[in-house]
Amino acid sequence: MLRAALAATVAVPAALAGAPALARTLTAGTGTPPLTPPCDDGDDPTPPQTEGPYFKPNSPRRTSLLETGLPGTRLTVSGYVFGLACRPIAGALLDFWQADAGGAYDNTGFRLRGHQFTGADGAFTLTTIVPGLYPGRTRHIHVKVQAPNRPVLTTQLYFPNEPRNNTDTIFDPRLLMTVRDAGGAKEAAFDFVLAVPQEPGPGPTPPPGGTWAVGTAYRAGDRVTYGGRGYLCLQAHTAQPGWEPPSAPALWRAA
Ligand SMILES: [Fe+2]
């Protein structure tokens, strides 16, 4: 019974009780222009999952978990961390941990454990290996994701076309990565959506008379005023709190 229900869920993710369809599915089905960068549909944060018994704090800061002699199929996982308005979150913490190719966790050291932070564009890339299987679970990678000064999201990422996805009761199709073969290695993508409000309002208020505004899509060559000074846009971007012209020299030049 349970197995059949799960199989049906996998076949039709949108039928999962109370779960909206994935944004990419909606986009494809309705002709809605895709958001840039792509995101979920904004009211559907990445679901949490159990931490499991193998998390360890204080993992090393590193984007690659590869070590000399580490067996396994090379894997990169890349994507973005977004807030509820699909704007990227800079400086978000991602702490990954996973089993080795043989399905074992390193519980004495920090092999296949590491944390990193998203860049100004909200992007991350993890270089690792495809985790092995261990009894009772389908293939997965554990992760904790935290925007600055916000609660921690603990969840897991899954691989498509894994036979055990149908029998693992923790598996959630909303947490499937897209995975493709890349010359003997694997390249996976997943975007996190954190339950972080991103209304245009809460950011710093521009001084009176300024035309710069959070949420505005600026193009190279655009001119704004901020704090009584004029600025020239150097590269296209959507303005967000923290990217005010005086503090974002890569984006704005006083003019
Ligand atoms: Fe696990």
Residues whose N, C-alpha, C, O or C-beta is under 5 A from the ligand:
A	BS01	LIG	G52
